[in-house]
């Protein structure tokens, strides 16, 4: 994921966090809070689930935020 903020200094620094997820998805995906990269913790198994959804929040240093759903 990528979010940008035009502010300078700490107010322009964006951090990422998982806002909402299922227990199953939380065991499969890792979100890097600095880069927004989502990686797999283990291989996906079609028999365990065919789709996953994670809600990610991007927040700047000035406490402004927005969310996005990743499917």
Secondary structure in CASP SS format (residue, H / E / C, confidence):
PFRMAT SS
TARGET T0000
AUTHOR 0000-0000-0000
METHOD secondary structure of the structure
MODEL  1
X C 1.00
X C 1.00
X C 1.00
X C 1.00
X C 1.00
X C 1.00
X C 1.00
X C 1.00
X H 1.00
X H 1.00
X H 1.00
X H 1.00
X C 1.00
X C 1.00
X E 1.00
X E 1.00
X E 1.00
X E 1.00
X E 1.00
X E 1.00
X E 1.00
X C 1.00
X H 1.00
X H 1.00
X H 1.00
X H 1.00
X C 1.00
X C 1.00
X E 1.00
X E 1.00
X E 1.00
X C 1.00
X C 1.00
X C 1.00
X C 1.00
X C 1.00
X C 1.00
X E 1.00
X E 1.00
X E 1.00
X C 1.00
X C 1.00
X C 1.00
X C 1.00
X C 1.00
X C 1.00
X C 1.00
X C 1.00
X C 1.00
X C 1.00
X C 1.00
X C 1.00
X C 1.00
X E 1.00
X E 1.00
X E 1.00
X E 1.00
X E 1.00
X E 1.00
X C 1.00
X C 1.00
X C 1.00
X C 1.00
X C 1.00
X E 1.00
X E 1.00
X E 1.00
X E 1.00
X E 1.00
X E 1.00
X C 1.00
END
